[in-house]
Amino acid sequence: MLAIARPDDCHLHLRDGAWLAHTVAVSAAWCTRAVVMPNLLPPVAGKEAIAAYRLRILAARPPGSDFTPLMTLYLTDETTPQDIRAAADLICGVKLYPAGATTHAAAGVRRIDALDPVLAELTRLDLPLLVHGETVDPATDIYDREQRFIDCHLRAIVERHPGLRVVVEHITTREAVAYVRDHGPRLAATITPQHLRYTRNDLLAGGLRPHFYCAPVLKRAAHRNALQEVVAAGHPRFFLGTDSAPHPRRVKESAVGCAGCYSAPTALALYADTFEALGILDRLEAFAAHFGADFYRLERNVEKLELERRPWTVPAQYRFGDDEVVPLGAGETLGWKVAGAAPGVGLIRGNSGNPTVA
């Protein structure tokens, strides 16, 4: 057994509607709080929308659950400092999606250089800016989009607003690691299970495997290794954010698949396996439960969660109502699981009400 403080997921997509009953239950099985992404259709871009979405999430919690959604505001070209002030008591941060950078980002920001009034208000209120750090310049190679965003946009933002706290979400490259590591206490980053564990070979070798497709895309081993090295060092500004993003199997396996890996059922087991392989299992608790809380200025969780060393095979898919969803790591045998939970962290039920995955 391995006992750690219950984690926080500092980057999570819960979706909406009927899916909430599934996604909330799966994440609530192992994490206490989650930074909830606002890229719904329409985006969660104002105080009323944030408040309503939060209530829908709370209503979807399993009986007895104290799972807490930490809400975010979707930044657009029309967002004003007044909008930030109005929503400030409901949110833990504001999310910047460059327009078109990822799923449901069409309403994102097109004029990043015009954000200064909003960023100044975030600085004044001490609210973090959460960044999907990829350029959408079509001339930029997809493997270079993260570095290009840092060079062309993020450096300027940080220089013009030195008091602004920034989380660079789901970093993927050694250059991003170095930038965050070397900048100072106001810059942090989340690391996903897929970018910490896999490389672009897992996506492309032997044929395209769409359920490994995410944005930013998986990179080569040298970049994956840089993420592993900074985690192994126990750096306090790099912490758990799954970026779990479920899509129906029929959509992921279509002619033009969508970005996003559904990792919520498997994330903690994947992290634990990876940390053990690196010989740093003793650092998992801080990465999963301490560093994110510290950066967001939250009290650390004191309730414990137990992981047991027990091999289990990740199911090929889960059934979500009328849809099937393929989890990250489908078919792999993992060595750790949440104690007392069914393999995969909880049962997902189909329309019949009977468990379809154990």
C-alpha positions as CSV (number, residue, x, y, z in Angstrom):
1,M,0.0,0.0,0.0
2,L,1.0,3.6,-0.6
3,A,-0.9,6.3,1.3
4,I,-0.8,9.8,-0.1
5,A,-2.8,13.0,0.5
6,R,-5.8,13.1,-1.8
7,P,-4.6,14.8,-5.1
8,D,-5.9,17.9,-6.8
9,D,-6.3,17.7,-10.6
10,C,-5.1,21.1,-11.7
11,H,-6.4,20.7,-15.3
12,L,-9.6,18.8,-16.0
13,H,-12.4,18.8,-18.6
14,L,-15.7,17.6,-17.2
15,R,-17.8,18.4,-20.2
16,D,-21.5,19.1,-19.6
17,G,-25.0,17.7,-19.8
18,A,-25.5,13.9,-19.3
19,W,-21.8,13.3,-19.4
20,L,-21.3,15.1,-16.0
21,A,-22.8,12.2,-14.1
22,H,-19.9,10.1,-15.4
23,T,-17.0,12.5,-15.5
24,V,-17.6,14.0,-12.0
25,A,-17.9,10.6,-10.4
26,V,-14.7,9.2,-11.9
27,S,-12.6,12.2,-10.9
28,A,-14.3,12.5,-7.4
29,A,-13.2,8.9,-6.8
30,W,-9.5,10.0,-6.4
31,C,-9.2,13.8,-6.3
32,T,-10.6,16.4,-3.9
33,R,-10.5,19.5,-6.1
34,A,-10.1,20.1,-9.8
35,V,-9.4,23.2,-11.9
36,V,-12.3,22.9,-14.4
37,M,-11.7,24.0,-17.9
38,P,-14.3,26.4,-19.5
39,N,-14.2,25.4,-23.1
40,L,-17.8,24.3,-23.5
41,L,-20.1,25.2,-26.3
42,P,-20.9,28.1,-25.8
43,P,-17.8,28.9,-23.7
44,V,-18.0,29.6,-20.0
45,A,-17.1,33.3,-20.5
46,G,-19.1,35.3,-17.9
47,K,-20.2,35.3,-14.2
48,E,-23.6,33.8,-14.8
49,A,-22.3,31.0,-17.0
50,I,-19.7,30.1,-14.4
51,A,-22.1,30.1,-11.6
52,A,-24.6,27.9,-13.5
53,Y,-21.9,25.4,-14.7
54,R,-20.6,25.1,-11.1
55,L,-24.1,24.2,-9.9
56,R,-24.5,21.6,-12.5
57,I,-21.1,20.0,-11.5
58,L,-22.1,20.0,-7.8
59,A,-25.4,18.4,-8.6
60,A,-23.6,15.6,-10.5
61,R,-21.4,14.6,-7.5
62,P,-21.9,11.1,-6.1
63,P,-23.8,11.0,-2.7
64,G,-21.5,12.0,0.1
65,S,-18.8,13.4,-2.2
66,D,-17.1,16.6,-1.2
67,F,-15.4,17.0,-4.6
68,T,-14.9,20.7,-5.2
69,P,-14.8,22.2,-8.7
70,L,-12.4,25.2,-9.0
71,M,-13.9,27.3,-11.8
72,T,-12.2,29.2,-14.6
73,L,-13.3,31.9,-17.0
74,Y,-12.8,31.5,-20.7
75,L,-10.9,34.5,-22.1
76,T,-12.1,36.1,-25.4
77,D,-11.3,39.2,-27.3
78,E,-14.3,40.8,-25.8
79,T,-13.4,40.1,-22.1
80,T,-13.0,43.3,-20.1
81,P,-11.5,44.1,-16.7
82,Q,-15.0,44.5,-15.5
83,D,-15.8,40.9,-16.5
84,I,-12.8,39.7,-14.5
85,R,-13.9,41.7,-11.4
86,A,-17.5,40.5,-11.6
87,A,-16.4,36.8,-11.7
88,A,-13.5,37.1,-9.3
89,D,-15.2,35.5,-6.3
90,L,-16.2,32.5,-8.4
91,I,-13.0,31.6,-10.2
92,C,-9.5,30.4,-9.4
93,G,-8.1,31.6,-12.7
94,V,-8.7,32.7,-16.3
95,K,-8.0,30.5,-19.3
96,L,-6.3,31.8,-22.4
97,Y,-6.9,29.7,-25.5
98,P,-5.4,31.1,-28.7
99,A,-8.3,31.0,-31.1
100,G,-8.4,27.6,-32.8
101,A,-5.6,26.0,-30.8
102,T,-7.6,23.0,-29.5
103,T,-11.1,21.6,-29.0
104,H,-13.7,24.3,-28.6
105,A,-11.2,27.1,-28.8
106,A,-12.8,28.9,-31.8
107,A,-14.0,31.6,-29.5
108,G,-10.5,32.1,-28.0
109,V,-8.2,35.0,-28.2
110,R,-7.1,36.3,-31.6
111,R,-5.3,39.5,-30.4
112,I,-3.1,38.3,-27.6
113,D,-1.2,41.7,-27.7
114,A,-4.4,43.5,-26.8
115,L,-4.9,41.7,-23.5
116,D,-2.9,44.0,-21.3
117,P,-5.9,45.7,-19.5
118,V,-7.3,42.3,-18.6
119,L,-3.9,41.0,-17.6
120,A,-3.3,44.1,-15.4
121,E,-6.6,43.4,-13.7
122,L,-5.6,39.7,-13.1
123,T,-2.4,41.0,-11.6
124,R,-4.2,43.4,-9.3
125,L,-6.6,40.7,-8.1
126,D,-3.8,38.1,-7.9
127,L,-5.7,35.7,-10.2
128,P,-3.6,33.3,-12.3
129,L,-3.6,33.2,-16.1
130,L,-3.8,29.6,-17.3
131,V,-2.3,29.3,-20.8
132,H,-2.8,26.8,-23.5
133,G,0.7,27.5,-24.8
134,E,0.6,26.9,-28.5
135,T,0.8,29.3,-31.4
136,V,-1.9,28.9,-34.1
137,D,0.4,30.3,-36.9
138,P,-0.2,27.8,-39.8
139,A,3.4,28.3,-40.9
140,T,4.7,26.8,-37.6
141,D,5.4,23.1,-37.5
142,I,3.0,21.4,-35.1
143,Y,6.0,20.1,-33.0
144,D,7.3,23.7,-32.6
145,R,4.0,25.4,-31.6
146,E,4.7,25.4,-27.9
147,Q,8.2,26.9,-28.2
148,R,6.9,29.5,-30.7
149,F,4.1,30.6,-28.3
150,I,6.6,31.0,-25.5
151,D,9.0,33.0,-27.7
152,C,6.4,35.2,-29.4
153,H,3.8,35.7,-26.7
154,L,4.5,34.3,-23.3
155,R,7.8,36.0,-22.7
156,A,6.3,39.4,-23.6
157,I,3.3,38.8,-21.3
158,V,5.5,37.9,-18.4
159,E,7.8,40.9,-19.0
160,R,5.0,43.4,-19.3
161,H,3.2,42.0,-16.2
162,P,5.9,40.8,-13.8
163,G,3.4,40.4,-10.9
164,L,1.1,38.1,-12.9
165,R,1.0,34.4,-11.9
166,V,0.9,32.1,-14.9
167,V,0.3,28.4,-15.3
168,V,1.6,27.0,-18.6
169,E,-0.7,24.1,-19.1
170,H,0.3,20.6,-20.2
171,I,3.9,21.4,-21.1
172,T,5.6,19.0,-23.6
173,T,9.1,20.2,-24.4
174,R,12.5,20.6,-22.7
175,E,12.4,24.3,-23.7
176,A,9.1,24.8,-21.8
177,V,10.6,23.0,-18.8
178,A,13.6,25.3,-18.8
179,Y,11.5,28.4,-19.2
180,V,9.2,27.7,-16.3
181,R,12.0,26.3,-14.1
182,D,14.3,29.2,-14.6
183,H,11.8,32.1,-14.5
184,G,10.8,32.4,-10.9
185,P,8.0,31.8,-8.4
186,R,5.1,33.3,-10.4
187,L,5.4,30.8,-13.3
188,A,4.3,27.2,-12.9
189,A,3.3,24.3,-15.2
190,T,1.0,21.3,-15.2
191,I,2.2,17.9,-16.6
192,T,-0.2,15.3,-17.9
193,P,0.2,11.5,-17.6
194,Q,0.5,11.1,-21.4
195,H,3.3,13.6,-21.8
196,L,5.1,12.3,-18.8
197,R,4.9,8.6,-20.0
198,Y,4.5,8.4,-23.8
199,T,6.2,9.8,-26.9
200,R,5.1,10.4,-30.5
201,N,6.1,6.8,-31.3
202,D,3.1,5.8,-29.2
203,L,0.9,8.0,-31.4
204,L,2.4,7.1,-34.8
205,A,4.6,4.0,-34.9
206,G,2.8,1.1,-36.5
207,G,-0.1,3.2,-37.6
208,L,-2.0,6.2,-36.2
209,R,-3.4,5.6,-32.8
210,P,-6.0,8.4,-32.4
211,H,-6.6,7.9,-28.7
212,F,-3.1,9.2,-28.0
213,Y,-3.8,12.3,-30.0
214,C,-3.9,15.4,-27.9
215,A,-3.0,19.1,-28.1
216,P,-0.1,19.7,-27.7
217,V,0.8,16.5,-29.5
218,L,3.2,14.0,-27.9
219,K,6.8,14.8,-28.6
220,R,10.0,12.8,-29.0
221,A,11.7,11.0,-26.2
222,A,14.2,13.8,-25.4
223,H,11.3,16.1,-24.5
224,R,9.5,13.4,-22.5
225,N,12.7,12.8,-20.6
226,A,13.0,16.5,-19.7
227,L,9.6,16.3,-18.1
228,Q,10.6,13.2,-16.2
229,E,13.8,14.9,-15.0
230,V,12.1,17.9,-13.6
231,V,9.5,15.8,-11.8
232,A,12.3,13.6,-10.4
233,A,14.0,16.7,-9.1
234,G,10.9,17.4,-7.0
235,H,10.6,21.0,-8.4
236,P,7.6,22.6,-6.6
237,R,6.3,24.6,-9.6
238,F,5.5,21.5,-11.7
239,F,2.4,19.6,-10.7
240,L,-0.4,17.2,-11.6
241,G,-2.9,18.3,-14.3
242,T,-4.4,15.5,-16.2
243,D,-6.0,17.5,-19.1
244,S,-8.4,14.5,-19.1
245,A,-10.7,15.3,-22.0
246,P,-13.3,12.6,-23.0
247,H,-14.5,12.3,-26.6
248,P,-16.8,9.6,-28.0
249,R,-14.9,6.8,-29.7
250,R,-16.8,7.5,-33.0
251,V,-15.4,11.1,-33.0
252,K,-11.9,10.2,-32.1
253,E,-11.8,7.5,-34.8
254,S,-13.3,9.6,-37.5
255,A,-11.7,11.0,-40.7
256,V,-10.7,14.1,-38.8
257,G,-10.3,13.1,-35.1
258,C,-10.3,15.5,-32.2
259,A,-7.6,16.3,-29.7
260,G,-7.9,15.0,-26.1
261,C,-7.1,11.9,-24.0
262,Y,-9.5,10.6,-21.5
263,S,-7.2,9.9,-18.6
264,A,-9.4,10.5,-15.5
265,P,-10.1,6.7,-14.8
266,T,-6.4,5.8,-15.2
267,A,-4.4,8.9,-14.5
268,L,-3.3,8.2,-10.9
269,A,-2.3,4.7,-11.8
270,L,-0.3,5.9,-14.8
271,Y,1.4,8.5,-12.7
272,A,2.2,6.0,-10.0
273,D,3.6,3.5,-12.5
274,T,5.7,6.1,-14.1
275,F,7.0,7.5,-10.8
276,E,7.9,4.0,-9.7
277,A,9.7,3.3,-13.0
278,L,11.8,6.4,-12.4
279,G,12.5,5.4,-8.8
280,I,10.8,8.4,-7.3
281,L,7.5,7.0,-5.9
282,D,8.2,9.0,-2.7
283,R,7.8,12.2,-4.7
284,L,4.3,11.3,-6.0
285,E,2.4,12.9,-3.1
286,A,4.0,16.3,-3.4
287,F,3.5,16.4,-7.2
288,A,-0.1,15.2,-6.9
289,A,-1.3,16.9,-3.8
290,H,1.0,19.6,-2.5
291,F,2.6,21.7,-5.3
292,G,-0.6,22.6,-7.1
293,A,-2.4,23.6,-3.9
294,D,0.6,25.7,-2.9
295,F,0.6,27.6,-6.2
296,Y,-3.1,28.2,-6.2
297,R,-2.8,29.3,-2.5
298,L,-5.1,26.6,-1.2
299,E,-4.8,24.6,2.0
300,R,-3.2,21.2,1.3
301,N,-5.5,18.2,1.5
302,V,-5.1,16.2,4.7
303,E,-7.4,13.3,3.9
304,K,-5.4,10.3,2.7
305,L,-6.0,8.1,-0.3
306,E,-4.4,4.6,-0.5
307,L,-2.9,3.1,-3.7
308,E,-2.4,-0.6,-3.7
309,R,0.1,-2.5,-5.8
310,R,-2.2,-4.7,-7.8
311,P,-1.9,-5.5,-11.5
312,W,-5.0,-4.7,-13.6
313,T,-5.6,-4.2,-17.3
314,V,-7.1,-1.0,-18.5
315,P,-10.4,-1.7,-20.2
316,A,-10.6,-1.3,-24.0
317,Q,-13.5,1.2,-23.5
318,Y,-16.0,2.6,-21.1
319,R,-19.7,3.1,-21.9
320,F,-21.0,6.6,-21.3
321,G,-24.8,6.4,-22.0
322,D,-25.1,6.0,-25.7
323,D,-21.4,6.5,-26.3
324,E,-18.2,4.6,-25.9
325,V,-15.0,6.3,-24.6
326,V,-11.5,4.8,-24.8
327,P,-9.4,5.6,-21.8
328,L,-5.7,6.5,-21.9
329,G,-3.7,3.3,-21.6
330,A,-6.4,1.1,-22.9
331,G,-5.2,-2.5,-22.9
332,E,-2.1,-1.8,-20.8
333,T,-1.4,-3.6,-17.5
334,L,-0.7,-1.2,-14.7
335,G,0.7,-2.0,-11.3
336,W,-1.1,0.4,-9.1
337,K,-4.8,1.2,-8.4
338,V,-6.8,3.2,-6.0
339,A,-7.5,0.9,-3.0
340,G,-11.1,-0.3,-2.8
341,A,-12.0,1.0,-6.2
342,A,-12.9,-1.2,-9.2
343,P,-10.1,-1.3,-11.8
344,G,-10.3,2.0,-13.7
345,V,-11.5,3.9,-10.6
346,G,-15.2,3.3,-10.4
347,L,-18.0,1.7,-12.4
348,I,-19.3,3.5,-15.4
349,R,-22.9,2.6,-16.1
350,G,-24.7,2.3,-19.4
351,N,-28.4,3.2,-20.1
352,S,-29.5,-0.1,-18.6
353,G,-28.1,0.9,-15.2
354,N,-25.9,-2.2,-15.2
355,P,-22.1,-1.9,-14.8
356,T,-20.5,-2.3,-18.2
357,V,-16.9,-2.1,-16.9
358,A,-15.4,-3.6,-13.8
